[in-house]
Every structure is written in structure tokens, then in C-alpha cells.
Amino acid sequence: MNAIASRPIDDLARFMDKYLSSRFLFDYLTDDGLMHRMNGILQRVTLEPIPEACQWILREARGIVYARRLELLQAVG
């Protein structure tokens, strides 16, 4: 990691343990979890959270992405 990082990483093992234990990827399985994670990112970059009334967009987007999943995976593969 130090070879590609912009600054030295002294405590990578502790970071990896924390990363693995957070299991954040499981939050992306539900619309509520995804909304929580997206709002966390917005908060860290000092933007307003996504209003609850907009959660339907996540449901719609999830369906669109699922329907085109093979096409999307081929584009990055």
C-alpha cells in the first residue's frame, strides 16, 4: 500500500480489521441501508442528506441496474 499511497500508511492492519468488521457492503442490499450509507458520504463532504421522500428513486434505480447487470459487467470486464 505504501508504494501507491500519497502518504505513508503505518497502521494498515488495524484499518483492515476495522474495514472488515464494519461489513458495510451488506447495507447496500436494502434501500434503507443504501440511503444510510449515501447520507453518510454526503455528511462527510458537508452536503445535505437525501430526503426520505426520494428513497423511491433508489428502488427504481436498483431495478434498472439489476435488469442491465450483464451489460454493465461486460462493460467493465
The first five atom37 places (N, CA, C, CB, O) and aatype in JSON, in Angstrom:
{
  "aatype": [12, 2, 0, 9, 0, 15, 1, 14, 9, 3, 3, 10, 0, 1, 13, 12, 3, 11, 18, 10, 15, 15, 1, 13, 10, 13, 3, 18, 10, 16, 3, 3, 7, 10, 12, 8, 1, 12, 2, 7, 9, 10, 5, 1, 19, 16, 10, 6, 14, 9, 14, 6, 0, 4, 5, 17, 9, 10, 1, 6, 0, 1, 7, 9, 19, 18, 0, 1, 1, 10, 6, 10, 10, 5, 0, 19, 7],
  "atom_mask": [
    [1, 1, 1, 1, 1],
    [1, 1, 1, 1, 1],
    [1, 1, 1, 1, 1],
    [1, 1, 1, 1, 1],
    [1, 1, 1, 1, 1],
    [1, 1, 1, 1, 1],
    [1, 1, 1, 1, 1],
    [1, 1, 1, 1, 1],
    [1, 1, 1, 1, 1],
    [1, 1, 1, 1, 1],
    [1, 1, 1, 1, 1],
    [1, 1, 1, 1, 1],
    [1, 1, 1, 1, 1],
    [1, 1, 1, 1, 1],
    [1, 1, 1, 1, 1],
    [1, 1, 1, 1, 1],
    [1, 1, 1, 1, 1],
    [1, 1, 1, 1, 1],
    [1, 1, 1, 1, 1],
    [1, 1, 1, 1, 1],
    [1, 1, 1, 1, 1],
    [1, 1, 1, 1, 1],
    [1, 1, 1, 1, 1],
    [1, 1, 1, 1, 1],
    [1, 1, 1, 1, 1],
    [1, 1, 1, 1, 1],
    [1, 1, 1, 1, 1],
    [1, 1, 1, 1, 1],
    [1, 1, 1, 1, 1],
    [1, 1, 1, 1, 1],
    [1, 1, 1, 1, 1],
    [1, 1, 1, 1, 1],
    [1, 1, 1, 0, 1],
    [1, 1, 1, 1, 1],
    [1, 1, 1, 1, 1],
    [1, 1, 1, 1, 1],
    [1, 1, 1, 1, 1],
    [1, 1, 1, 1, 1],
    [1, 1, 1, 1, 1],
    [1, 1, 1, 0, 1],
    [1, 1, 1, 1, 1],
    [1, 1, 1, 1, 1],
    [1, 1, 1, 1, 1],
    [1, 1, 1, 1, 1],
    [1, 1, 1, 1, 1],
    [1, 1, 1, 1, 1],
    [1, 1, 1, 1, 1],
    [1, 1, 1, 1, 1],
    [1, 1, 1, 1, 1],
    [1, 1, 1, 1, 1],
    [1, 1, 1, 1, 1],
    [1, 1, 1, 1, 1],
    [1, 1, 1, 1, 1],
    [1, 1, 1, 1, 1],
    [1, 1, 1, 1, 1],
    [1, 1, 1, 1, 1],
    [1, 1, 1, 1, 1],
    [1, 1, 1, 1, 1],
    [1, 1, 1, 1, 1],
    [1, 1, 1, 1, 1],
    [1, 1, 1, 1, 1],
    [1, 1, 1, 1, 1],
    [1, 1, 1, 0, 1],
    [1, 1, 1, 1, 1],
    [1, 1, 1, 1, 1],
    [1, 1, 1, 1, 1],
    [1, 1, 1, 1, 1],
    [1, 1, 1, 1, 1],
    [1, 1, 1, 1, 1],
    [1, 1, 1, 1, 1],
    [1, 1, 1, 1, 1],
    [1, 1, 1, 1, 1],
    [1, 1, 1, 1, 1],
    [1, 1, 1, 1, 1],
    [1, 1, 1, 1, 1],
    [1, 1, 1, 1, 1],
    [1, 1, 1, 0, 1]
  ],
  "atom_positions": [
    [[0.82, -1.19, 0.0], [0.0, 0.0, 0.0], [0.87, 1.26, 0.0], [-0.93, 0.0, 1.2], [0.55, 2.23, -0.68]],
    [[1.93, 1.23, 0.74], [2.78, 2.42, 0.8], [3.36, 2.79, -0.56], [3.91, 2.19, 1.79], [3.68, 3.96, -0.79]],
    [[3.49, 1.82, -1.45], [4.04, 2.12, -2.77], [3.07, 2.94, -3.62], [4.38, 0.82, -3.5], [3.51, 3.66, -4.52]],
    [[1.77, 2.86, -3.35], [0.8, 3.59, -4.16], [0.08, 4.71, -3.4], [-0.22, 2.64, -4.71], [-0.62, 5.52, -4.0]],
    [[0.25, 4.75, -2.09], [-0.43, 5.77, -1.29], [0.3, 7.1, -1.37], [-0.53, 5.32, 0.18], [1.51, 7.15, -1.59]],
    [[-0.46, 8.18, -1.2], [0.14, 9.5, -1.27], [0.89, 9.87, 0.01], [-0.92, 10.54, -1.55], [1.69, 10.81, 0.02]],
    [[0.64, 9.13, 1.08], [1.37, 9.33, 2.34], [1.54, 7.97, 3.01], [0.62, 10.33, 3.29], [0.77, 7.05, 2.73]],
    [[2.53, 7.81, 3.88], [2.79, 6.51, 4.5], [1.59, 6.01, 5.3], [4.01, 6.6, 5.4], [0.9, 6.77, 5.98]],
    [[1.36, 4.71, 5.2], [0.29, 4.07, 5.98], [0.96, 3.21, 7.03], [-0.68, 3.21, 5.05], [1.54, 2.17, 6.72]],
    [[0.88, 3.67, 8.27], [1.59, 2.99, 9.35], [0.78, 1.91, 10.03], [2.02, 3.99, 10.37], [1.35, 0.98, 10.6]],
    [[-0.55, 2.0, 9.97], [-1.38, 1.09, 10.73], [-2.4, 0.39, 9.84], [-2.09, 1.84, 11.85], [-3.6, 0.37, 10.15]],
    [[-1.93, -0.18, 8.74], [-2.82, -0.8, 7.77], [-3.58, -1.98, 8.37], [-2.02, -1.25, 6.56], [-4.76, -2.16, 8.07]],
    [[-2.94, -2.78, 9.19], [-3.61, -3.95, 9.77], [-4.82, -3.53, 10.6], [-2.62, -4.76, 10.65], [-5.88, -4.16, 10.51]],
    [[-4.69, -2.48, 11.4], [-5.82, -2.0, 12.21], [-6.93, -1.48, 11.31], [-5.36, -0.9, 13.19], [-8.11, -1.72, 11.57]],
    [[-6.55, -0.76, 10.26], [-7.53, -0.25, 9.32], [-8.28, -1.39, 8.65], [-6.84, 0.63, 8.26], [-9.51, -1.34, 8.53]],
    [[-7.58, -2.42, 8.21], [-8.22, -3.55, 7.54], [-9.16, -4.29, 8.49], [-7.16, -4.52, 6.99], [-10.24, -4.7, 8.08]],
    [[-8.76, -4.46, 9.73], [-9.65, -5.1, 10.71], [-10.94, -4.3, 10.87], [-8.94, -5.23, 12.07], [-12.03, -4.87, 10.88]],
    [[-10.81, -3.0, 10.98], [-11.99, -2.14, 11.12], [-12.86, -2.2, 9.86], [-11.56, -0.67, 11.4], [-14.08, -2.29, 9.96]],
    [[-12.23, -2.17, 8.7], [-12.94, -2.24, 7.42], [-13.73, -3.55, 7.32], [-11.95, -2.12, 6.24], [-14.9, -3.54, 6.96]],
    [[-13.09, -4.65, 7.64], [-13.76, -5.95, 7.54], [-14.87, -6.11, 8.56], [-12.75, -7.07, 7.71], [-15.91, -6.71, 8.26]],
    [[-14.66, -5.6, 9.76], [-15.68, -5.76, 10.8], [-16.89, -4.86, 10.58], [-15.08, -5.47, 12.16], [-17.97, -5.15, 11.11]],
    [[-16.74, -3.78, 9.81], [-17.87, -2.89, 9.6], [-18.93, -3.51, 8.7], [-17.4, -1.58, 9.01], [-20.11, -3.16, 8.79]],
    [[-18.53, -4.43, 7.83], [-19.45, -5.14, 6.95], [-20.4, -4.19, 6.22], [-20.25, -6.16, 7.75], [-21.58, -4.5, 6.04]],
    [[-19.87, -3.05, 5.82], [-20.7, -2.01, 5.23], [-21.36, -2.42, 3.91], [-19.88, -0.78, 5.01], [-22.41, -1.9, 3.56]],
    [[-20.76, -3.35, 3.19], [-21.34, -3.74, 1.9], [-22.73, -4.34, 2.06], [-20.42, -4.73, 1.2], [-23.55, -4.24, 1.14]],
    [[-23.01, -4.95, 3.2], [-24.33, -5.52, 3.42], [-25.4, -4.44, 3.47], [-24.35, -6.33, 4.71], [-26.57, -4.72, 3.18]],
    [[-25.03, -3.22, 3.82], [-26.0, -2.13, 3.83], [-26.52, -1.82, 2.43], [-25.37, -0.88, 4.44], [-27.63, -1.3, 2.29]],
    [[-25.75, -2.13, 1.43], [-26.16, -1.83, 0.05], [-27.24, -2.79, -0.47], [-24.96, -1.88, -0.86], [-27.76, -2.59, -1.56]],
    [[-27.56, -3.81, 0.31], [-28.58, -4.78, -0.11], [-30.0, -4.25, 0.04], [-28.43, -6.05, 0.67], [-30.92, -4.75, -0.6]],
    [[-30.19, -3.26, 0.89], [-31.53, -2.72, 1.13], [-31.55, -1.23, 0.79], [-31.98, -2.95, 2.6], [-30.53, -0.55, 0.83]],
    [[-32.73, -0.74, 0.45], [-32.86, 0.69, 0.15], [-32.57, 1.53, 1.38], [-34.27, 1.0, -0.38], [-31.94, 2.59, 1.27]],
    [[-33.02, 1.08, 2.56], [-32.74, 1.82, 3.79], [-31.24, 1.88, 4.07], [-33.47, 1.18, 4.97], [-30.71, 2.93, 4.42]],
    [[-30.57, 0.75, 3.92], [-29.13, 0.7, 4.16], [-28.36, 1.56, 3.17], [0.0, 0.0, 0.0], [-27.42, 2.26, 3.54]],
    [[-28.77, 1.5, 1.91], [-28.13, 2.31, 0.88], [-28.31, 3.8, 1.17], [-28.68, 1.96, -0.51], [-27.38, 4.59, 1.04]],
    [[-29.52, 4.17, 1.57], [-29.81, 5.57, 1.91], [-28.93, 6.01, 3.08], [-31.31, 5.76, 2.26], [-28.38, 7.11, 3.07]],
    [[-28.79, 5.15, 4.07], [-27.95, 5.46, 5.23], [-26.5, 5.69, 4.8], [-28.02, 4.31, 6.27], [-25.87, 6.66, 5.23]],
    [[-25.97, 4.81, 3.96], [-24.57, 4.93, 3.52], [-24.38, 6.17, 2.65], [-24.14, 3.68, 2.75], [-23.38, 6.89, 2.79]],
    [[-25.32, 6.43, 1.75], [-25.19, 7.6, 0.88], [-25.26, 8.88, 1.7], [-26.29, 7.59, -0.2], [-24.51, 9.82, 1.44]],
    [[-26.15, 8.92, 2.67], [-26.23, 10.11, 3.52], [-24.99, 10.28, 4.38], [-27.47, 10.04, 4.41], [-24.59, 11.4, 4.69]],
    [[-24.36, 9.18, 4.77], [-23.1, 9.27, 5.5], [-22.01, 9.91, 4.65], [0.0, 0.0, 0.0], [-21.24, 10.73, 5.15]],
    [[-21.96, 9.54, 3.38], [-20.98, 10.14, 2.47], [-21.28, 11.63, 2.3], [-20.99, 9.43, 1.1], [-20.38, 12.46, 2.36]],
    [[-22.55, 11.95, 2.09], [-22.93, 13.35, 1.91], [-22.58, 14.18, 3.14], [-24.43, 13.47, 1.6], [-22.14, 15.32, 3.03]],
    [[-22.78, 13.6, 4.31], [-22.46, 14.31, 5.56], [-20.95, 14.57, 5.66], [-22.94, 13.5, 6.79], [-20.53, 15.65, 6.07]],
    [[-20.14, 13.58, 5.27], [-18.68, 13.75, 5.35], [-18.18, 14.83, 4.41], [-17.98, 12.44, 5.03], [-17.17, 15.48, 4.68]],
    [[-18.88, 15.03, 3.3], [-18.46, 16.08, 2.36], [-19.3, 17.35, 2.53], [-18.56, 15.56, 0.91], [-19.34, 18.2, 1.64]],
    [[-19.96, 17.44, 3.65], [-20.76, 18.6, 4.08], [-21.85, 19.0, 3.09], [-19.86, 19.78, 4.31], [-22.02, 20.18, 2.79]],
    [[-22.57, 18.0, 2.57], [-23.74, 18.25, 1.74], [-24.99, 17.82, 2.5], [-23.62, 17.49, 0.39], [-24.92, 17.08, 3.47]],
    [[-26.12, 18.3, 2.04], [-27.4, 17.96, 2.67], [-27.73, 16.49, 2.42], [-28.54, 18.88, 2.14], [-27.4, 15.96, 1.36]],
    [[-28.38, 15.83, 3.38], [-28.78, 14.44, 3.17], [-29.89, 14.32, 2.12], [-29.24, 13.81, 4.49], [-30.59, 15.29, 1.82]],
    [[-30.03, 13.13, 1.6], [-31.11, 12.85, 0.65], [-32.41, 12.76, 1.44], [-30.84, 11.52, -0.15], [-32.47, 12.03, 2.44]],
    [[-33.43, 13.48, 1.03], [-34.71, 13.42, 1.76], [-35.34, 12.02, 1.65], [-35.69, 14.48, 1.22], [-35.22, 11.36, 0.62]],
    [[-36.0, 11.59, 2.71], [-36.68, 10.3, 2.71], [-37.64, 10.16, 1.54], [-37.43, 10.1, 4.03], [-37.83, 9.07, 1.0]],
    [[-38.25, 11.28, 1.14], [-39.22, 11.25, 0.04], [-38.58, 10.82, -1.27], [-39.87, 12.63, -0.12], [-39.29, 10.47, -2.21]],
    [[-37.27, 10.85, -1.35], [-36.57, 10.48, -2.59], [-36.12, 9.02, -2.6], [-35.37, 11.38, -2.79], [-35.48, 8.57, -3.55]],
    [[-36.45, 8.28, -1.56], [-35.98, 6.89, -1.46], [-36.54, 6.02, -2.59], [-36.36, 6.3, -0.11], [-35.93, 5.01, -2.95]],
    [[-37.67, 6.4, -3.13], [-38.26, 5.63, -4.25], [-37.3, 5.59, -5.42], [-39.6, 6.24, -4.68], [-37.32, 4.63, -6.19]],
    [[-36.47, 6.61, -5.58], [-35.5, 6.64, -6.69], [-34.51, 5.49, -6.55], [-34.75, 8.0, -6.73], [-34.12, 4.89, -7.56]],
    [[-34.1, 5.18, -5.32], [-33.18, 4.07, -5.1], [-33.82, 2.75, -5.52], [-32.75, 4.0, -3.63], [-33.16, 1.91, -6.14]],
    [[-35.09, 2.57, -5.19], [-35.81, 1.36, -5.59], [-35.85, 1.23, -7.12], [-37.25, 1.37, -5.03], [-35.57, 0.17, -7.67]],
    [[-36.19, 2.32, -7.78], [-36.26, 2.32, -9.24], [-34.88, 2.05, -9.84], [-36.81, 3.65, -9.76], [-34.75, 1.24, -10.76]],
    [[-33.87, 2.72, -9.33], [-32.51, 2.55, -9.86], [-32.02, 1.13, -9.65], [-31.55, 3.54, -9.19], [-31.35, 0.57, -10.53]],
    [[-32.34, 0.54, -8.52], [-31.92, -0.84, -8.24], [-32.5, -1.78, -9.29], [-32.38, -1.27, -6.81], [-31.81, -2.69, -9.75]],
    [[-33.75, -1.57, -9.67], [-34.38, -2.4, -10.69], [-33.73, -2.22, -12.06], [0.0, 0.0, 0.0], [-33.54, -3.19, -12.79]],
    [[-33.41, -1.0, -12.39], [-32.76, -0.71, -13.68], [-31.38, -1.35, -13.73], [-32.65, 0.83, -13.92], [-31.02, -1.99, -14.73]],
    [[-30.61, -1.19, -12.68], [-29.26, -1.77, -12.63], [-29.34, -3.29, -12.71], [-28.51, -1.33, -11.34], [-28.57, -3.93, -13.42]],
    [[-30.29, -3.88, -11.97], [-30.43, -5.34, -11.99], [-30.78, -5.83, -13.4], [-31.5, -5.8, -10.98], [-30.23, -6.82, -13.86]],
    [[-31.69, -5.14, -14.07], [-32.1, -5.54, -15.4], [-30.95, -5.46, -16.4], [-33.26, -4.68, -15.87], [-30.93, -6.2, -17.38]],
    [[-30.01, -4.58, -16.17], [-28.9, -4.38, -17.12], [-27.57, -4.9, -16.57], [-28.76, -2.9, -17.46], [-26.51, -4.55, -17.08]],
    [[-27.63, -5.71, -15.53], [-26.42, -6.15, -14.83], [-25.4, -6.82, -15.74], [-26.79, -7.11, -13.72], [-24.2, -6.55, -15.62]],
    [[-25.84, -7.68, -16.64], [-24.88, -8.37, -17.52], [-24.19, -7.4, -18.46], [-25.58, -9.47, -18.32], [-22.98, -7.48, -18.69]],
    [[-24.96, -6.49, -18.99], [-24.41, -5.46, -19.87], [-23.42, -4.58, -19.12], [-25.52, -4.6, -20.46], [-22.36, -4.23, -19.65]],
    [[-23.76, -4.22, -17.9], [-22.86, -3.37, -17.1], [-21.58, -4.1, -16.75], [-23.56, -2.92, -15.83], [-20.49, -3.51, -16.79]],
    [[-21.69, -5.37, -16.39], [-20.49, -6.14, -16.05], [-19.59, -6.36, -17.25], [-20.89, -7.49, -15.46], [-18.37, -6.34, -17.12]],
    [[-20.18, -6.55, -18.42], [-19.37, -6.71, -19.63], [-18.61, -5.42, -19.95], [-20.26, -7.11, -20.83], [-17.49, -5.46, -20.47]],
    [[-19.22, -4.3, -19.65], [-18.57, -3.01, -19.93], [-17.32, -2.79, -19.1], [-19.55, -1.88, -19.69], [-16.41, -2.09, -19.54]],
    [[-17.27, -3.36, -17.9], [-16.09, -3.17, -17.06], [-15.14, -4.37, -17.11], [-16.52, -2.93, -15.63], [-14.03, -4.3, -16.57]],
    [[-15.54, -5.43, -17.74], [-14.73, -6.63, -17.78], [-13.88, -6.68, -18.96], [0.0, 0.0, 0.0], [-13.13, -7.64, -19.14]]
  ]
}
